[in-house]
Each structure stands twice: as structure tokens, then as C-alpha cells.
Amino acid sequence: MFELSKDHEDFRRVVRDFAVAQVAPNVDRWDREARFPVELVPQLGELGLFGLLAPEEYGGHGGDFTSLCVAIEELGRVDQSIGITLSAGVGLGINPILSFGTTEQKDRWLPDLVAGRALAAFGLTEPEAGSDAGSTRTRAELVDGEWVVDGAKAFITNSGTSITSVVSVTARTGTRPDGSAEISTLLVPAGTPGFTVDPPYRKLGWHASDTHGLHFSGARVPEADLLGTRGRGLAQFLAILDDGRIAISALALGLARACLEAAQEQATTRAAFGRPIGANQGIAFSLADVAVSVEAARLLTYKAAWLKDEERAGRRTAAEVKQAAAIAKVYSSEAAVTATRAATQVFGGAGFIEDSPVARFYRDAKILEIGEGTSEIQRLVIARGLGLPVL
Ligand SMILES: Cc1cc2nc3c(=O)[nH]c(=O)nc-3n(C[C@H](O)[C@H](O)[C@H](O)COP(=O)(O)OP(=O)(O)OC[C@H]3O[C@@H](n4cnc5c(N)ncnc54)[C@H](O)[C@@H]3O)c2cc1C
């Protein structure tokens, strides 16, 4: 599979046109003001982007994972904050409810999420438990037919917007016979008494993306707000993260492409010593290297997305997707960081000035190597997939 279908490419053009017309003119301002553009979310919904994976009964298109990656790549090419808003909105917000929710939970939450009238968030990371998500400290105790939640989550995307409707939260709900924690997932609606959202973080990048710490102090939700199977919370979230990693790979691909395109233009139009700077092998070869990594990131991302679609159709296994997702994510995110370094170098001093988009991409790239599993964790997953006895 070396090219996407005509339908995918037609869809790509629609998202690209939207990103260029509606996102590009505003990104510099949103970034400077560190403002989450909540008004854009319903527009993304109207375009059908939040409903790409959801069935028609919830307002979706029942589409494929590849289309979601195309949309994230094209939004990410213009702005990473908007790309992650969609990626997290679908992959971490809608996907857990779609995959593990009861009919009642789907009916309650999905129509607004799919339409872009609401956003959902995914609360796994805690101040004391990130990569080691099994060390979750947040607790939920069943008291008189209600879960009482106490604890804290850190760095949760889309969790504090004015339209955030619900956060799925992992919590210890007991202890297994072997002494390990029983971890389950609960749906905690925004506005639940005892559930508070911290002020937004001051971040290195992703300034227009919404990220908060969350606190739970005696927050009560009905017993029926358990998402999926009791005790399967961690396994469910790890499966969701495999898909999310493919989406992050697509986001990284969009960023690396944007850097390559901007640097190509600069290398042909900027002159020094009486010739375009791209006439120097030192510049030309560095862009040749970025072009190689963009192509490799593209192939890895869409191979993983294709495997995901094949798995959804029952023709491939979850283990194959897990391995391909980790490989795509670690490669594309590291390629993106390298691409920003090359592009800012090609821009010289201008690359260090915020007027140039490569400066924003430089700041935005680093999180790609951290979010949804760090590069080290991806290597751990890949090594385990190879059957190595790595700890
Ligand atoms: C802007 C932003 C948005 C985010 N959005 C979300 C979200 O929506 N939902 C959510 O749940 N989380 C979210 N996260 C959290 C993110 O997924 C975590 O930050 C990430 O998984 C790393 O966890 P940590 O920060 O606790 O780092 P740690 O786990 O403390 O890791 C610190 C360092 O140690 C390394 N390390 C840890 N264990 C090992 C090991 N066994 N072998 C080798 N190296 C190791 C790590 O790779 C890393 O380099 C977000 C983070 C940010 C910054």
C-alpha cells in the first residue's frame, strides 16, 4: 500500500482547505494569547471530523481510522494545537465511550461529542503516575450505589474547556487477591460536585490546546457510570493508547511536512553569498534528510492506520496494531523534532523569531516524544513485542 484511496485524498483536500482557510489565519494569535479556540470545535464537528469513527446512529460516518489520521495530519500541518484537539477529542474522548460504553452511556454522551457541541477527556496520568500508569493513586469506593472518587490527575487534554462534558478517569476500585491494584474507569461528568479543574498550565508548546490538572475530593457518580468492565480499566486505557499513538504519529507527520515545506521555500528564496542558501550542500542535504524521514513517517503512520482498520474488520490482531503503533509513534515523533531543528536552522535568525511558523513548530514538537507514552515507553513496547525479556 503506497498510496491512499481517491476517497482519502479527496477528503484530505477538504480538511486541508478548511485548515488553510479557518485555522491558518488565526494560529499565531491563538498561540500568543494561549487561548483555546472553543468556537472552532463545532466547525470541526460540522466537517464531520469528530464523527469519523462513530456509527451513523450517533451522528457519525462509520468511517475508517485512516481517514482520522489524514484529518489529523492536515490539521497538524497547519497547527499542532488544533491537531491534538481533534486527536484527543476522538482518540481519547469519544473512543473509550464508543469502545467500552453501555448503550445508555453512548446515547447520553456521543451525540454532542460527535457534533462538536461537547468535548470529552481521558484522565490516566497522575502527578505520581505517568509512564507507570499501574501506580494510579486515585481511588473510587462504592458507597450506597455511588462511586466516591478521591485523587488527582495531571496534564489532561480538553478537560477544562467551556464545552467539556465528561472525563473518563482511571481509579483504584479495590485490591486483587495477589495484592495488586484493581483499576477501573469511571465517567465523571463536568460540574460534578467535588470535581475541580485546575487553572491551565503554562506550556512550552501546544499553547492553543486545553490542558489541566484535575482534582477529585469526594466526587460522587452513580454506579452505572463505570465505563467497561470493573478491574479492566488499565487494559482498556492501554488499548485506547495504541490507537492514540497512531494518531500522534499522524500529527508528527503533519508537523514534519510543514517544516520541510517551509524550509524548502526558504532555501530557494533566501540568498547569501550571491546564491540561494539551498545551493549549499550543507543546507540541501539537511533537507534531503528531512524528506527521507517524512517519507518514512508517512509509510509507518499509514501502515499502522491500515492495520488498525484491518483489526477493526477482524483480519489483524491487536498485538500487530500495538507494535506498529509504537514503531510509527517513536519514529515520527523523533523525526518531527529533528525536522524542526533543521527547519529553524535553515531560517537562521528568523527561525528564532515567533513570526516564523517554524519557531512555533519547534516548541510544539517536543511533546510528541512524551505524550501518549514517551519514546522510552515506545521502545519498551517494541522490545517486548520482539519477545525480549526487557523490564
Ligand atoms: C501537554 C500534555 C498533554 C497531555 N495529555 C494527556 C491526557 O489527555 N491524558 C493523560 O492521561 N495524560 C496526558 N498527558 C500525560 C503524558 O501522557 C505523560 O506526561 C507521559 O505519559 C509521561 O508520563 P510522566 O510525565 O509522568 O513522566 P514519567 O513517567 O515520570 O517519566 C519521566 C521520564 O522517565 C522515563 N521513564 C519512565 N519509566 C521508564 C522506563 N521503565 N524505562 C525507561 N525510561 C522510563 C520516561 O520515558 C521519561 O523520560 C499529557 C502531557 C502533556 C505534557
The ligand as an ORCA input file, in Angstrom:
! r2SCAN-3c Opt
* xyz 0 1
  C       0.526     18.781     27.066
  C       0.272     17.410     27.609
  C      -0.953     16.782     27.343
  C      -1.211     15.514     27.903
  N      -2.462     14.960     27.745
  C      -2.790     13.847     28.473
  C      -4.135     13.365     28.502
  O      -5.018     13.889     27.816
  N      -4.420     12.286     29.294
  C      -3.472     11.676     30.063
  O      -3.808     10.736     30.775
  N      -2.172     12.100     30.051
  C      -1.833     13.183     29.286
  N      -0.535     13.651     29.305
  C       0.459     12.970     30.112
  C       1.529     12.223     29.324
  O       0.980     11.121     28.660
  C       2.637     11.862     30.307
  O       3.303     13.068     30.644
  C       3.619     10.835     29.761
  O       2.989      9.585     29.603
  C       4.837     10.667     30.664
  O       4.473     10.491     31.991
  P       5.172     11.403     33.137
  O       5.047     12.832     32.700
  O       4.598     11.042     34.440
  O       6.690     11.042     33.082
  P       7.442      9.807     33.883
  O       6.626      8.574     33.739
  O       7.739     10.310     35.249
  O       8.738      9.687     33.047
  C       9.840     10.576     33.193
  C      10.975     10.064     32.312
  O      11.363      8.749     32.748
  C      11.281      7.869     31.652
  N      10.896      6.510     32.105
  C       9.871      6.182     32.948
  N       9.795      4.860     33.082
  C      10.772      4.326     32.303
  C      11.202      3.005     31.991
  N      10.596      1.927     32.518
  N      12.255      2.837     31.159
  C      12.870      3.915     30.614
  N      12.508      5.188     30.852
  C      11.474      5.396     31.679
  C      10.248      8.446     30.730
  O      10.382      7.942     29.404
  C      10.566      9.927     30.844
  O      11.644     10.250     30.010
  C      -0.231     14.878     28.694
  C       1.007     15.504     28.909
  C       1.237     16.766     28.414
  C       2.542     17.442     28.752
*
